[in-house]
Amino acid sequence: MAQNEAVDVVLVGAGIMSATLAVLLKELDPALKLEVVELMDSGAAESSNPWNNAGTGHAGLCELNYTPQAADGSIDIKKAVQINTQFEVSKQFWAYLSKKSSFGSARSFISPVPHLSYVEGDKGVAFLKKRYELLKAHHAFADMEYTEDKTKMAEWMPLMMPGRPADQHISATRVMGGTDVNFGALTNKLLAHLSSAPGAQVKYCKKVTGLERKGSGWTVTVKDVNSGTTREIDAKFVFLGAGGAALPLLQMSGIEEGKGFGGFPVSGQWLRCDNPEVVKRHQAKVYSQAAVGSPPMSVPHLDTRVVDGNKSLLFGPYAGFTTKFLKHGSFLDLPLSVRAANIGPMLAVARDNMDLTKYLMSEVRQSMEQRLDSLRRFYPEARAEDWRLEVAGQRVQIIKKDAKKGGVLQFGTELVSAADGSLAALLGASPGASVTVSIMLDLLERCFPEQTRSPAWATKLAEIFPAREKVLAVDAEVYRRVSHDSDVALELTEKADGVQYYA
């Protein structure tokens, strides 16, 4: 009997998560032998594709759901600070790679785009002003501006102001240092960089059909979807970074830590505009508040998108429901994910989230004119002929056990790892891509604890990451220096006269 192929690491899925982890591991240990296997015929074909996500470099600058308001009126900014500093960690990694001549220019995947928040009505204006005052006091948001002056807003968002009622009470905040990120281009740059390294392979049209324990590692069975042939790979560590497909793979592994998790798939759509006369009048990502009773995923925003050097506008998202776990998946994905261990939490979530289900169904039934009505709240003079419907990527929200409710629906991302650190899976959705690097550093500390503490890895990590989240959150001077250094390397700003930020 032929001996199985042997590698150190197998990564399932060729999206931003696997690509980031694979490159990070090779930087830390160039001798590692690793393989990325992907079901599609190219990288970044699902959630990381630029048209399957908003492309916002999530940094807590404009997303109002990251600063929730309690019943007593208080506003909590901890989540915004956390996401901001995590995005800064991502920028450090991309900056480190961008200094390598083989990686190429960062402007192919990241562009400077101002981030704005916009609200309507007395209650919304009061909330935004209070939010601004709290954030402005933190060094990560020191550059934030606030206005209720419509003349000023006409400068900030000229597309959105004409045609509004003269007596409409509105306000906005702006941070010029926001970004648009083409996560598809970034993913493919990471994969190309990885493929050029010895001992690293990226293989497409490969489906994982088996995942079994073998000693302290795993045997991964991989089927070629074109030829139908299968092969087995023995790996010391397996990462399941396959987007919505990560949950079925986690269930296939049978690890105790993965039991009880379920998935709630949510589809999405955007209105897209490519008319250059319209596009040139909006250079920003403008986020507002979700309608009362709507879920966090429904926060409306009008975005500048930069894909392959071309600018477009996206508005949405318009949510929907499907039983697929991937955009190119099967309608059987959801029913086939039901297990004895997760049926309780899934039924509890169904019971407690009837309003969400009704909301999703109503979104599915919306007409084009109804979608345009939502757009005209942002852009009153929008013309139907300038916009078309674009299907976004599939998201699988996490369902997990809860001692009190039986099960809860969780928005965000969750890293699930085996007790022995031999396997890890990433579940969930936004703001995943923007904070991928922090998530992968967390994974390294969980699954490679001895190596992470070793002098060799610790030294390399300190070289790549001058400051991690906790330091960035409390040390204003370090934050400003490290953030500026990253911006210079990523071509988001110019070098200060006479100051060399990079050797």
N, C-alpha and C positions, 0 to 999 in steps of 0.2 A: 504493500500500500504506500502511495506517494506521501512524503512528509509535507505537512502544511507549511505555507510560507510563514515566516516569522518577522514581525516588526515590533518596534517599541510602542507605537501609538497608531490607532486607527481613528479617524475622525469622519463621522457620517454627516454628509451635507456640505456643499461648497458655497455656503453663504458667509456673511460677515463674521459670524461667531466662530465657525471652524477655521476660516482663513486667518483670523486674528490669533487664535490659540496656537495654530500650527506655526505661524511665523514667530510668535513669541517664544515657543518652545525651542525652535531652531536657533534663535538668537542666544538663548540661555545655554543650550547644549547642541552645538553643530553636529555632534556625532550621532544624535538620535536618528533612528530610522522610522519614518512615518509615512502614512498613506491617507489621502482624503478620497472618499468614495461618494459619488454624487449620482442621483437618479436621472437628472436631466442631462442634456447634451452640452451644457455650458455652466459656468459659475454664475452665481447671483441671479438665478432664473426665477426664484420665488420672492420671498419678502424683501430681499436685498436689491431687487431690480428697481431702478430709479422711479419707474412709473407705478410701482406697487406700494410706495410709501410717500410721505410728505416731504422727505428730504431735510426736515428741520434738524439742525444741530441742536438737540435739546439741551438747554443750559439753564432752564428755569427763568429765562428773561421775559418771556411773553405768555407762557402757558398758565392760565389762571387756575386751573385745577390742581397745580402743584402748590398753591397757597390757599388751602381751604379755610373757609370762615365758619366758626362755630356758632351755635345758637345765641351765645352771649355777645356776638359781634367781633370777638377776637379773631385774629388771623395768624395762622401758623406758617412760618416761612422755612421750617427745617427741611422739608422735602425739596424746596427750590434750591437751597444752599447745597444740599447733598448732590442733586443732579448737576448743578453748576460745577462743583469741584470734580465730580466724576467725568464730566465732559472735558475738563481741563486735563485730566489724566489721559483721556483718549488723545487729545491734541499733542501731549508730550510724546506718545508712542509714534503718532504719524509724523511729528517733527523729526524724531530720531531717524525714522526710515527715510524721510525726505532729504536728509543730509547725505545719504548714500547715493552715489551717482547712478547706480543701477536701478534705483527706484523711480527716478524721474520727478517731474514737477508736481507739486501738490495741487496746483490750480486745475488739474484735470479732474479732481474729485471734491474740492472744497472752495467755496466762493464767499466773499463777504456780502451779507444781506442783512440790513437792519431788522431787528425783531421788535414788533409793536404789540401792545395790548389795547383793545378798544372796547368801550362799554357804553351802554345807553341807559337813560333814566336816572332819577335821583339816587336810587339804591345802588345801582351799578357804579355811578360816579363816586359815591361815598366809599364804596368798597375799594375801588381802584386807587383813590387818593390815599387811603389808609395803608393799602398794600405797598404803594410807592414809598411812603414815609418809612415803613419798616424795612423794606429791602434796601433803600438808599443808604440807610445807616450801616449796612454791611458792606465791607470792601469789595466783595464780588459783584456788587450792583451799584458801585459808586458812580458809574457813568450814566445811570438811568435818568431820563428826563420825563417830566409830567406836564400836561397842558389841558386846559378846558377852552383854550382860545381856538376858535374855528379857523382863523387865518393861519395860525401855526399848524393846525392839523392839515390844512390844505397844502402846506409845504411838505409835511411828512407823508401824507397818503393822498395825492392829488386825484387819483382815480375814484376814490371813495366819497369825496365831499360834494360834488355837484349833484343837485336834485334833491337835497335833504330839506325837510321842513325847517324854517328859520328858527323856530322855538324849540327844536329838539335838544335836550340836555345830554351831551356826550362828553367824553374825555378820553385821553390816550396817554400811554407811556411809550417811550422809545429808547432802545439801546442800539447804538450804531455798530457795536461789535458782534452782532449776530452772524450766523452762517447758514448757508445752504450746502448740504452734503450729498453728493451722488454716491450712495453706498454701493451701488452696482459697480461703478468705476473703481472705487476704493477696493472692493472685494477682489475684482479681477487683477488689480495691481498687486495685491497681497498674494494671490494665487500664482501669478507670473513670477514674482520675487521668490516665492517658496519653491516653485518648480525648477528654478535655476540652481538651487542648492543640492549638493550630493545627498543621497539617502532620503529624498522627499519626492513623492509622486502624487499627482492629482488625476483620478480616473473617473470618466463620465459614463453615463448610461449603465450605472451599476446599482442594483437594488439589494439591500441587506435582507436576507430571508431567514437568517438564523443567528442567534446570539446566545452562546452557552458558556458557562463557567468551565475553565480548564486550569486547574491548579490555582495559582494566585492571579491568573489573568483570564483571558477570554478567547474563544474561538468564534470568529465572525464569518458567516457564510455569505458570500456575495455572488449574485447572479447577474450576468451580462444580459441586459434587456433586449439586445439585438440578436445575439446568437443563442441565448438560452443556456449557455454553459455556466457552470458554477465553480467556484474555488473557495477554499477555506484559508483564513489568515489567523494565525495565533498572535495576539497582541497583549502586551503587559497592561495597557491602558486604553480605554475606549471612551470617546466623547460623542454624545448624541446631540448634534447641533443642527437638526434637520427641520427647524421651524415647527409647523403644526404636526409633522410626522414624528417628532421627538417623543410624543406621548405613547403611540403604539410601540415604538422601539424600546422605550423604557419598560413598558409592560412585558415585552418579549424577553427582556433581561431577567425578569423575575426577582429583582432585588427587593428586599423588604422595605427599603426607604421609598420605593416608588409606588407602593400599594396604597390605594385610597384616592389617588389623583384621578381626576376626570378632566374633560375638555369641553369648552363651550365655544363652538366655532362662530365667528362673526365675519361676514363679507363686507366689502366696502366699495364705494364708487366715488368718483370725482367729476366735477365739471372742469374741462380743460380748454384753455384759450391759447391759440398760437398766432393770433392777429398781431403783427408787430406794432401797429398803431395803438392798440390797447395795452399790450405788454410793456411798452416803453414808459407808460404813465404810472406804473406800479413797481417800485423797487423796494419790496419789504415782505416780511411774513407777518401778517396781522391776525392775531388770535383774539377771540371774544369769549363770552360765557355760553355754556350749554343752556338750552331752554330748560325751564323748571320741570323737574321730573325726568329729564333725559340723562343717560349714563355719561361718565367721563369721556368715553370714546367718541361722543358726538360733538365735542367742542368745535364750533365752526371756525375756519380760518381761510384766508385768502393769501396765497403764497406765490412769490417769485420762485420758479424752479430753473436751475441751470443744468442742462443735461447735454453732454458732448459739445459744450460751448454755445448751445442755443438756449434762449430764454423762452419760457412759457409761463402761464399762470394756471394754478390749480385752486379750485374752491371745493370745500367739503369738510369732512367726509360725510357721505350719505351711507348709513349703515344698512346692513341687510342680514338675512339669515340663510345659511345653507348647511348641510350636514358634511360638507367636505372639510378636511383638515389642511389641504393645500389647494392653491388655485387650480393646479392641474391634477387634483386628487380625485377620489371616488366618493359618491354619495353614500357609500356604505361605511365611510370612515368613522362617523359618530356611533352608529349602532354597534359596529365591531369593536369599539373601545370600551363597551360596558363590561364590567367584571363584578364578581361578587363583592370585592373589596371597595368598589367605588359607586355601586348603584345607590347606596344610601345617601352619600353626599350629593350625587347628581339629582336624585329625586328631591332632596331638601332644597337645592338651589332652584330647581324648577318650581317648587311650591312658593319660595320666597321672592322669585323674580318674575312674576307674571306680568308686571308692568313693563319690564325690559323686553319680554317676549312680544308683547303687544306693540311696543315701540318699534322693534325690528320689523315686525310684519307690516306696520304702517309705512315704514321707510321703503320696503320692497314695493309696495303698491303705489308709491308716489309717481305722478306724471312728470314729464319734462318741465311743464309750466310750473308745477309746484316747486321743483328744484330751483328753477330760475327765480321764483319768488323769494326763496331763502337767500340766494345770491344777491338779490336786489336790496336786502337789508344792509349788505356791505357796500354794494356798488349799484346805487339806485338807477343808473342809466344803462345798465347791462342790456345788450341786444342778444336775442336768442341765436342769431346766425353766427355769432362769434364763439359760441361755446358748444362743446360736444361731450358726451358721457364717456368716461374712461373707467374701466373696471380695475379696482385696486387689488392689492394682495389679500390673502386670507390670513386671519388672525385666530388663534385658539386661546381664549382666556382660560385661566386655571380654575378648576374646581378642586377644593381640598377639604379634608375632614375638619370639623369644628365641634368641640366638646358640647357647646351650648345649642347650636343651631343644626347640628348634624352635618352640614356642609355649607361652604361659603364660596362665592364667586370672587376671584381676586384679579384685579387689574394690575398689570405690571409683569415682572419677570421673576422666576424662581429657579435657583440652581439646586438640583437634586443629585446627591452623590452617594455611592455605596460606602458602607462603614469602613471598608479597607482601602478606599480611595482608588479602586481599580476601574471605576466607571462613573461618569457624570453625564447628566442631561440638563439641557436648558429648556424650560417651559415658559410660555407666556408671550407678551407682546411689548408695546411701547413702554418706556423709552429705550428698549433694548439696544438697538444699533448704536445710538449715541454714547451709551455707557458700556459698550462691549468690553473695552479694555479693563475697566474696573471689575467687571464680572469675571473675566478670565484670570485676573490677578487673584481674586477670591478663590477661584477654582485651583490655581496653583498652590495656594496656601493650604487648601483642604486635601488635595489629592497628591501633592508632591511636597509634603511638609519638610522632610529631611533635606531635599535638594534646595528648597527655597531658603532654608537657614544656612546652607553651606556657604563658605567664603566665595566660591566661584560664582554661584547664582546671585548672592547678595550684592556682590560688587557690580555685576552686570545690570541687575535691576536698578541699582543706585545711579548707574550711568544713563540708563534709558529714562528713568523717572526721578528727576531732581527733587520732586515733592509729591507726596500722595495726598489723598483727600483730607485726612484729619489735619494735616499741617496747613493745607491750603485754606481750610475753613476758618482757621484762627489766626494765621500770620499774614497780615495785610501786605507787608513788604515782600515776603517770599511769593505770595500770590501774584502781585503785580509783576515781579521780575520774571517768574517762570511763565506766566501767561504771555507776557510780551515776547519772550524768547521763542515760544511756540509759534506765535503769530508771525514773527519774522521768518522762521524756517518754513512756515506754511504759505508764505507770500500773501498774508492777510494784512500786513502793515509794512511800513518802510523802516529800515534801520535808522535809529537816531543818529544825528550828525556826530561823527567822532567816536561813537560807541560801537564796539564790536561785540555782538551778543553771542556769536558762535565762533568757535575756533575753526 
